[in-house]
Amino acid sequence: MSASRSTGTTDALGPDEDPGREPSAIPGSRLLAALLDGMDAALCAFDAHGTITHWNREAERILGWTADEAVGRRGFAGWAVRSADAGDVQGRLLAVMETPGRQVHEFALLRKDGGRVLVRTQSSGVRGEDGKPAGVYCAFSEVHAQIDLERSIALSEALFEDASWGVVAVDVDLRPTVVNAYAARALGGGRTTLLGRPLGELIVRGVEDLEGALQHVLAEGAPSAPAELWVTLRTAEGERRRCWRSGFLRLASPLAEEPVPLGVGWLFRDVTAAKLAEQDADRVRFRSNQLHRAARQAAECEDPMEAATTSLDYALAGFADHVVVDLLEDLAVGEKLVRAASTPSDAPGPCLPVSGGSLPVRYAPGHPALQAVERTGSVRAVAPAAAGETWAVEHQWPGDSVHALCAVLRSRGRTLGVVTFLRAGSRGAFERPDVMYAESVAVRVASAVDLARLTAKPGV
């Protein structure tokens, strides 16, 4: 092979320049030189006798030897490798000509400044037109750079396979392109069925917040801290509300001169159980403080009924919109419930005794308050869908009431009446922890009502 020291290439491995080509055509040897010099990996080539025929710019950068200094030398002995190692290196490289496929080796080479560098090589034999070995090409890079690349690839594969948190690659159209197993389970789909689908098809509520975060990352970069996003998922079993602690990374192409966004890397972990436990703890702490404050305030009331309504005022904070108190009254025709106290029906306000004295209430059979008296326990009720104010009016409650919780008032082994907490449609339905809190309040109200009756306070 004849060497071209000016370009670091040999014309023998590429088409010769053709005088008959169009003027705009790039000569073959120059095109080959440009391709070799543009490679990210160092590359050199040997002919069948071990003489270097090609040497690109990356090889020059790593070892410091220019193409003019390298091309034409026989092997690495005496300049790019220690003499003691030269025979072994030369033998292993040239042996590749007789072996099919690529061979990977690691060699310690010498820089021009005398320093040593460990390189990892991938070598493959080159055969001539007659099928006989014609030489070897060898691509190499510094071992630490290769290890960094392999580590990055391994990390990427591990994240998208075995990570204990969700990893999703989202394109610039905000559609998933890669989803790991954790994320597929969290989103309620398969790793392939989720790809390319709009996030709005998977998330019923909260998708605006998630897409807003992704768009912000594409425009401004990753946020400095994880964000907690509440979403409601659409699943085969129905809607499911989850909290995801999420981190975001902007993905940009490393090949472009200026960063070109490829999408967003979204990493998240389901922290719903922890957040719900935290919320429950906060709720319990707040309600405990309210009960303590109510007890202290009620102890200062001379009128037991005022103590009862004061306890209800403290209980309403963050718990319900309205409250009514119905007490059992002994009449000649039997026991009936009478309205003793309530909050205003048209606006927020304190719980006060009914003006003009207690008024009988004609609850229809099956009314939740009557059920609470009959069962001696709490009863929850929810208005039917699209019932409007009709349901609340029929039950003789404020018109915006949608959720009801009736807790029985008992003291000294007797049922004294019912306290009913009511919520508007903007609040959620009463749950089991709410029942326990309502019963705790009912115990204090019942004690005050019983004391009021013992002291024969008017209106009771």
N, C-alpha and C positions, 0 to 999 in steps of 0.2 A: 504494500500500500504506500502510495506517495503522500507525504504529509504536507499540509498547508499551515505553516506556522503563524501566518498573519491572522487567520480566523480561528485557529485551533481545530480545524476540520480537515478531512481528506476528501478530494473530489471523487475518490473511488467508491465511497459509500453513498453518493447521491448522484442524480443525473447531471451531466455536464451542461455547461451553458450552451445554448443553441443560438447561433447567429440569426436563424430564421424566425425566432420567436417574435411576438408582438413587442413593441418597445416597453409596454407597461408590465410585461411578465417579469417575475422575480427569478433570477438565476437559481438553479437547484442548490448549488453549494452554499449560496448566501442564505437561502431560505432555511436550509438545514442548520447553518450556523446560528441564525436568529432563533430558531426553535430550541436549539441546545442551550444557548445563552439565556433564554427566557425561562428555563426550568427552575423549579424551586429546589430540586435535588441536584447534588453534584454528580457529574457524569464524566467518565473517561472510557476509552475503548482501546483494546489491544489487537494487533493483528495476530496471525497464527504463531509468530515467533516471539510474541511478548512485547513488541514495540508499541508505544503509545501513539495512537492516531487521532484521538479526540480528547479535548480537555475544555470544559465549559467554565463560565464565569463563577458559578457557585463552587466548583472545585477550587478555583483560584481564591475565592473568599475564605474557604475553610482552611486551606493549606498555605496560602500565600504565594504559591508558584504560579506564574503566568502561563498562558498557553504556549508562548514562544519558548519558555524554559522547560515545558513538560513534553510537548509533542516531539516525537523522534527519539526520546530516551527509551532504553530497553529496560522495562520493568521499573520497580521503585528502588532498586538497590543503590545505595550510596547517596541518596538525596531525600527520598520521601519515606524511607523506612530504615531502621537500624540494620547494620550488616548481618547481625546474628539472626534477624528475623526475615531477611530478604528471601532466602531460599524457600522457606515455608510459605510465605505470602505469595510468591510467584507461582509455586507449585499448585497451591489451592485455587488460585485464580484461573490458571490455564487448564486445570483439570475439568473446569466447567464445560469446556468445548466438547468433551466426550460424554457429558451427562445431560440427559433431557431435563427440561424445566429450569427453574431458577434455584440458585443456591444462596443461602444467607450466611454470612460470616461476620466476625468482628475482628478488626485489626487495629493495632496501635501504629499510627502513621506520624511522620515528623513534619512540622511546619517549617517554613523557610527560616523563621526566626529561631529555630532550634527546639521549640516547645513540642510536646507530644499531644496528640489528640486521638481519642478512641472513636473509631467510626464503625458503623454497621453497614455492610455492603449487601446488595442484591445483584448477583451476577448471572449472566446467561450466555450461552454460546451463540455465535453467528456462523451460519453456513453459507457457502458460496453457491453459485448456480449449479455446480456439479454435485451439490449435496455434501461436500466434504467440509470439515471445520475450517473456518476462515478467520476466526478471531473471537474476542470476548468483549461484551460491553458490561460496564460495572457502574451502577448507581450507588452513591453512598451519602450518608449524612452523619453528623455528630451523634453519638449514642444518646447523649442527654436530650437532644432535640427529638430524636426518634422516640425515646422513652416518654417524653412529654406528650407527643402526639398519641402514642399508644395509650398512655394514661387517660388522656382526654376522651379518646374513643371508648375505652373501657368504662370510664365514668358515665358517659352518655348512655351506653348500653345498659349499665347497671341501673341508672335512674329510670329508664324506660322498661325495665324488666322487674327488678326485685326491690325497688325502693318502698319504704314503709310510709310513704306519703304520696299524694297524687302529683303526677307530672304530666302536663299537657303543653304541647307546642301548638300555638295558635297563629294562623297566617294573618296577613294585613287586612283580610276581610272578616277577621274575628271568627274563623271557623277552625275547629280542631284538625290538625294534620297528623299528629302522633299522640297517642294516649297510652299511659302505662296501665297495668292491671289494677292498681289501687284506684286510679281516677275513673276507670271504666266501672268499677263496682260502685263508687260514690255517685257517679252520674246516672247509674241505672241502665247501662247498655254494654255492648260488646266492644272490644278494642278496635274492631274494623267498622262496626255499624255506626259508631259515633263520628267517624271521620267525615269532614266536609259538611256536616249538618249545622245550621244556625243554632246558637246557644239558646235562642228563644224557644226552640222545639223541645228542649230538655228542661228548661227552668221556667216555672209558671210565674213566680214573683221573685224579684231581686235581680233579674237579668240586666236591668238598666244600670244598676250599680256595678255589676261585674264588667259589662261592656264599657262603661265609663272609665273604669280603672285600666282596662286594656288599651283604650284609646289614649289615655294620658301617658301610659308607658311608651307607646309608639311615638307620641309627639314630644314628650319631655324627658323620657328615661325612667329608670326604675325608682320607685319611692324608697325612702330611707328606712322604713320600718314595715313589718308585715301589717296587713289589714284584715279585719274580721268582717266577713260578709255573710249576712243571713239571706238564704234563698229557700224557695219552695220548689221541690222537684215534682215532676209528673212521672209517676210510676204505674206499673200494672196494678198495684194494690191501692192506688189512690195518691193523693198529694202527701209529700213528706217535707217537713221544714228542717233545714240543717244550717249549721254555722260552720264556715270554713275559714280557718286562719290562712291567709294567702300571701305569698310573696311573688314578685314579678321581675322578669329580666327582659330587657330589649335585646332581640337577636339581630345581629347585623352581619353582613357578608364580610369575611376576612379577605376576600379577593378584590374588592373594589377599592379604588383610591380614596373615595369618601364613603363613610358608613352608609350602607343601604339597608333599610329595615327589612328583615325577612319575616318578622312577626314578633311574638312574645312567648317567652317561656313562663308558664304559670305553674307554680308549685303550691300545693295546699294540703292541709290536714284537717280532718273532720274533728272539731272540738265541741260538738253539740252537747255531749254529755257533761263536759266540764263547764260549759257556759250555763247550761240549765241548772247545774248544781250550784254554781256561783250566784245565779239569779235567785234560786230558792233560798240560799243562805242570806242574801241581802233582804229578800222579802220577809223571811222569818225574823231577822234582826229588826227591821223596821216595824213590823207588827208587834213584836215584843215591846219595843219602845213605846208604841202607841198605847198598848194595854197598860203599861206602867204609868204613862202620863195621865191616862184616863182615870186610873185608880186614885192617883194623887189628887186630881181635880175633883173627882166625885166625893172624896172624903171631906172636902170643904163645903159641900152642899148641905144646907139644913133640910131641904125638901128632898125626900127619897126619889120622887119622880124626876126632879131636876138632875139628880145623880144618874138616873137611868138614861135620860136624853143626852146628858153630857158624855157618857160612855159611848153612845151611838155616834155622836158627832166625831169623836176621835176615831172610831172604827171605820167611818166612811172614807177617810183620807186614803186615796189610792186603791180603794177596795170596791166601792159601789157609788152609784149616782143618787139613789134614793133609798129611804128606809121607812117602813110603816110598822107600827106596833098595834096588834090586835089582842085584846085581853078577853078572857072568859068571864062572863058576868052571870050570877045566879038570878034567874027570873022565875016567875010562877010557872011559865010554860016550859022551862028547861034552860040549859046552858046555851048561850049564844055568844059569838064573837062581836066585840064592839071596838071601833077604831079609837085608840087612846092617844096616839101621838104619830106624827109623820113629818117628813120634810116637805117643803113646797113642791107642788107638782109642775109648776111652770118655769122655775128658775132654781139655781142652787141656793141652799140656805140651811140653817140649823134645824135639827129635829126638835119640834115643840109639841106640847100637848094640844089636842084638838080644841079649838076655841068653842066656848059654849058647852063644854062637857063632852063625854064620850058618846059617839054615835054608832048605832047598830049597823053592821055590814051584812048584806044578804049575799053571801057567797053561794054559788051554784054547787050542787053535789060534785065531788071530785076535784074541787078547788085545791091547789097545792097547800094552802094554809090549813084547810080542814084535814087533808091527808097527814100533815105534820102532827096535828093534834091526835088523830086516830092512831098513828103509828108510834107516837111519842119519840119521834126522831126527825131528822132533817130531810127536806124534799127539794130537789132541783127541777126547774122547768124552763123550757126554751120556746119562744114563739115560733110557729110554723113559718116557712119561707113565704114571703110576699104577704104576710098577714097585716102589715101596716100597724096602725094604732088600734085596730079592732080588738086584737087579742088582749092588749093591756086594758082597754076600756071595759071589756067583758069581765076581766078579773078585778076591776076596780082599783087599778094601779095607774100611775102617771103614764100619759100617752106614749112617751118615747121608750118605755120599758120593753126589753126584748129577752133578758135573762133574769130569772128569779131564783132566790135561795131562801127557803123558809126554815127557820130554826125554832124549835119548841122552847118555851120558857117554863122551866121547872124549878121548884124550890120546896124543900121539906117534903119531898115525895109527892108533890101535887103539880099538875099542869096548870099554869097560870095564863097561858096564851101563846102567841106566835110573834116573832119578829121576822120581817121579810126584807131582805136586801135585794135591790133591783139595779140592773145595769142597762144602759142604752146599747144600741147596735154597734157603736164605735168600740165597745169593749168585747173581750172574749167571754165565753160561757164560764160559769162557775165550775171549778174543778175540786177534786178531793181535798187538797190543802186549804182551799177557800172554805169548805164545809167545816173543817176543824177550827179555823179561825172564827167563823161565825158562831160556832157552838161555844167557844171560849167567851165571846162577847155576850152571848145569850145568858150564860151563867151569871155574869155580873149584873145584867139588866134584870134578870129574874129575882135576884136577891134584893135589888132596890125596889122593884114592884111589890114584892112580898112585904118588905118593911113598910112601904107606903100603905098597904092594906091593913097591916097590924096597927098602924098609927091613925088609921081612918082618915087619910088625907082626902079631900074632896076630889071628885072627878075620877076616882079609881074604883 
